[in-house]
């Protein structure tokens, strides 16, 4: 019986691996098919209309090829980031400073999009032990997603606080956007899952999830349609 249970467990694990591989392969194929189709269409148009195209039209077509190539490069980069665990260089840091630096990286996007930012940072929270650039990447990704979910005039609220025991530090990123439907909320951290259509690769949240997990932390999401979305990151306090 013990041997049968062991074999059954191995079969389940292998089945899950194959299912994950299938999802990953389908996602890669989907993300690469669209830009490749667009490049193929541009090439066919160029061949068929070459003699009648002006210099400006040629430049326009080649610019489209360049843009679609960039989409493929971004997809491959995100896939590599997702598939290959990145080395973590931990050091003691003030999470409030990390948040402020992350805001600076995206401030131009906030200004262009006419999005307000409200910070509520607890100055007395303990330090954390993190790879600062990676945590900044997570925060920037959350803020970019929030911007895309809101119309001009929306607000992003970012707060930091410590648990009562001072064992963990929480970062809350809240928006006043369109929210995420409850039926898709459980899939928000799945690879290649996106609510942005062709504008998203569906890897940003998966990569963010992996980064937080590598820091022995957690990331959770709550959302209500037409109200907004709140992501909460919890990280161990530095001791």
Phi and psi in degrees as a GROMACS rama.xvg file:
@    title "Ramachandran Plot"
@    xaxis  label "Phi"
@    yaxis  label "Psi"
@TYPE xy
-61.0318  -41.9727  UNK-2
-66.1045  -39.6983  UNK-3
-64.5621  -42.4353  UNK-4
-62.8953  -40.6765  UNK-5
-63.1279  -44.7229  UNK-6
-63.7205  -40.2535  UNK-7
-64.909  -40.2674  UNK-8
-63.3567  -41.9673  UNK-9
-63.9253  -38.3427  UNK-10
-63.5148  -42.2248  UNK-11
-64.1878  -44.4193  UNK-12
-60.9086  -45.7705  UNK-13
-63.2327  -39.7371  UNK-14
-61.8519  -42.1056  UNK-15
-65.5674  -38.5114  UNK-16
-62.0162  -44.1684  UNK-17
-65.2343  -39.1877  UNK-18
-64.4115  -43.4059  UNK-19
-63.6006  -41.0441  UNK-20
-63.3026  -39.131  UNK-21
-63.173  -44.1269  UNK-22
-62.3876  -43.2484  UNK-23
-63.808  -45.9686  UNK-24
-62.7149  -44.3157  UNK-25
-62.4991  -39.4425  UNK-26
-64.6339  -44.5635  UNK-27
-61.7871  -46.0539  UNK-28
-59.6398  -42.824  UNK-29
-64.6557  -45.3334  UNK-30
-68.1412  -31.0228  UNK-31
-88.1584  -25.3403  UNK-32
-64.0677  -44.1255  UNK-33
-61.1383  -53.8603  UNK-34
-64.353  -33.7087  UNK-35
-66.3148  -40.1934  UNK-36
-61.1653  -41.9209  UNK-37
-65.2238  -40.4592  UNK-38
-63.6278  -41.2341  UNK-39
-62.3437  -42.1814  UNK-40
-64.4289  -41.2985  UNK-41
-63.705  -42.0622  UNK-42
-62.6868  -42.2723  UNK-43
-63.9728  -42.536  UNK-44
-63.0944  -39.7888  UNK-45
-63.6626  -43.0805  UNK-46
-65.293  -44.9717  UNK-47
-71.1288  -34.0068  UNK-48
-113.581  15.9159  UNK-49
-53.2834  -45.8116  UNK-50
-67.3759  -25.3276  UNK-51
-101.41  -0.833162  UNK-52
-82.6758  138.362  UNK-53
-80.7454  169.67  UNK-54
-62.1766  -40.0561  UNK-55
-63.6307  -39.6519  UNK-56
-67.8405  -36.9938  UNK-57
-63.3567  -44.5462  UNK-58
-61.5104  -40.1301  UNK-59
-62.4325  -43.5449  UNK-60
-65.2034  -43.035  UNK-61
-68.1938  -30.5142  UNK-62
-64.9171  -39.2875  UNK-63
-63.7859  -40.2087  UNK-64
-61.3658  -43.6241  UNK-65
-62.2358  -41.8186  UNK-66
-64.4103  -42.6353  UNK-67
-69.3822  -34.4416  UNK-68
-63.5181  -39.6685  UNK-69
-62.9331  -38.3193  UNK-70
-60.0204  -41.9492  UNK-71
-64.962  -43.7349  UNK-72
-60.8203  -42.1575  UNK-73
-63.2749  -41.1981  UNK-74
-63.2381  -44.437  UNK-75
-64.2889  -41.7987  UNK-76
-61.8939  -46.2702  UNK-77
-63.9225  -37.5799  UNK-78
-65.2662  -41.5158  UNK-79
-65.0144  -40.6788  UNK-80
-61.3354  -37.1889  UNK-81
-74.0389  -41.0708  UNK-82
-80.4281  -32.067  UNK-83
-104.904  113.893  UNK-84
-58.317  125.876  UNK-85
-84.2537  144.709  UNK-86
-65.8859  137.926  UNK-87
-106.556  124.406  UNK-88
-106.989  96.8844  UNK-89
-85.6214  142.35  UNK-90
-154.25  158.813  UNK-91
-66.9542  136.143  UNK-92
-149.767  154.209  UNK-93
-90.4234  114.038  UNK-94
-62.2908  -27.3546  UNK-95
-65.1377  -39.1983  UNK-96
-65.4684  -38.3311  UNK-97
-62.3445  -40.8803  UNK-98
-64.4431  -45.2847  UNK-99
-62.6692  -40.8274  UNK-100
-64.8442  -37.696  UNK-101
-64.4435  -39.6565  UNK-102
-62.7782  -40.1736  UNK-103
-60.5481  -36.5175  UNK-104
-66.8467  -25.6064  UNK-105
-115.052  4.49864  UNK-106
-57.5108  -38.9103  UNK-107
-63.0777  -39.0791  UNK-108
-64.286  -41.0469  UNK-109
-62.5008  -42.5512  UNK-110
-64.931  -45.851  UNK-111
-64.2778  -37.7931  UNK-112
-84.5847  -2.63861  UNK-113
56.9246  48.8886  UNK-114
-110.251  130.537  UNK-115
-83.7527  152.592  UNK-116
-126.916  130.141  UNK-117
-120.093  119.3  UNK-118
-105.168  135.414  UNK-119
-135.465  86.7902  UNK-120
-106.966  124.656  UNK-121
-76.1868  114.495  UNK-122
-71.9293  -12.4207  UNK-123
-100.143  4.92129  UNK-124
-71.1777  150.321  UNK-125
-69.8928  161.105  UNK-126
-71.5315  165.663  UNK-127
-121.599  168.623  UNK-128
-118.234  98.6039  UNK-129
-139.374  164.996  UNK-130
-90.4329  100.064  UNK-131
-58.5741  -46.583  UNK-132
-57.6857  -36.925  UNK-133
-69.7175  -41.4731  UNK-134
-67.3931  -35.2366  UNK-135
-61.5908  -39.6626  UNK-136
-59.2898  -41.9389  UNK-137
-63.302  -46.9567  UNK-138
-65.5465  -40.8419  UNK-139
-63.4179  -41.2769  UNK-140
-61.3951  -43.1394  UNK-141
-63.8877  -41.6376  UNK-142
-69.0488  -38.3974  UNK-143
-62.6781  -43.7676  UNK-144
-61.1205  -39.3473  UNK-145
-64.539  -42.7145  UNK-146
-59.7645  -44.2863  UNK-147
-68.4988  -20.3931  UNK-148
-89.1122  -5.1404  UNK-149
-118.839  157.183  UNK-150
-91.6877  162.284  UNK-151
-51.7224  138.16  UNK-152
99.0402  -4.95072  UNK-153
-73.3413  173.52  UNK-154
-135.106  138.128  UNK-155
-106.48  127.656  UNK-156
-107.672  125.652  UNK-157
-122.245  126.92  UNK-158
-131.996  149.557  UNK-159
-126.746  143.818  UNK-160
-160.365  161.36  UNK-161
-106.441  155.904  UNK-162
-70.8257  164.438  UNK-163
-59.1625  -34.6373  UNK-164
-82.4648  -6.82733  UNK-165
65.7459  17.1328  UNK-166
-83.2972  -26.4032  UNK-167
-132.799  157.626  UNK-168
-120.136  133.195  UNK-169
-111.341  139.914  UNK-170
-119.999  124.882  UNK-171
-113.568  125.9  UNK-172
-118.779  112.185  UNK-173
-122.494  139.213  UNK-174
-124.748  167.992  UNK-175
-109.952  38.2107  UNK-176
-87.2208  -158.62  UNK-177
-75.96  -15.2242  UNK-178
79.5782  170.841  UNK-179
-116.704  126.722  UNK-180
-56.8531  141.789  UNK-181
-60.2273  -28.356  UNK-182
-73.0951  -19.8353  UNK-183
-107.269  -10.1701  UNK-184
-56.2941  -40.5787  UNK-185
-64.2276  -16.9777  UNK-186
-97.3594  5.42165  UNK-187
-61.9108  -27.3271  UNK-188
-99.497  3.46388  UNK-189
-72.3031  141.931  UNK-190
-63.4598  137.701  UNK-191
69.7767  8.20208  UNK-192
-88.5586  126.595  UNK-193
-145.269  148.464  UNK-194
-104.871  9.61509  UNK-195
-101.32  4.95784  UNK-196
65.9373  -136.85  UNK-197
-73.0554  -9.26716  UNK-198
-84.2112  -4.80636  UNK-199
-131.363  147.785  UNK-200
-89.3088  -19.2739  UNK-201
78.385  16.0998  UNK-202
-109.181  -17.7953  UNK-203
-56.9814  -48.0853  UNK-204
-71.3668  -34.6106  UNK-205
-64.4593  -42.5512  UNK-206
-64.9012  -43.0139  UNK-207
-60.9126  -42.9538  UNK-208
-59.0266  -45.0029  UNK-209
-63.7683  -39.9299  UNK-210
-61.8872  -46.9632  UNK-211
-63.6808  -41.5381  UNK-212
-62.2021  -38.8749  UNK-213
-64.9869  -20.5643  UNK-214
-92.9442  12.0681  UNK-215
60.2856  32.6762  UNK-216
-112.598  -174.657  UNK-217
-132.976  154.052  UNK-218
-135.052  128.61  UNK-219
-127.432  159.936  UNK-220
-136.331  139.447  UNK-221
-130.503  142.247  UNK-222
-154.289  150.395  UNK-223
-137.379  130.779  UNK-224
-59.6653  133.7  UNK-225
66.4493  10.7553  UNK-226
-117.442  -49.2575  UNK-227
144.641  179.56  UNK-228
-131.01  142.79  UNK-229
-127.956  123.138  UNK-230
-104.928  134.653  UNK-231
-123.518  121.094  UNK-232
-105.676  130.84  UNK-233
-118.042  129.536  UNK-234
-125.363  147.029  UNK-235
-63.8791  140.96  UNK-236
-74.626  148.907  UNK-237
-76.687  131.832  UNK-238
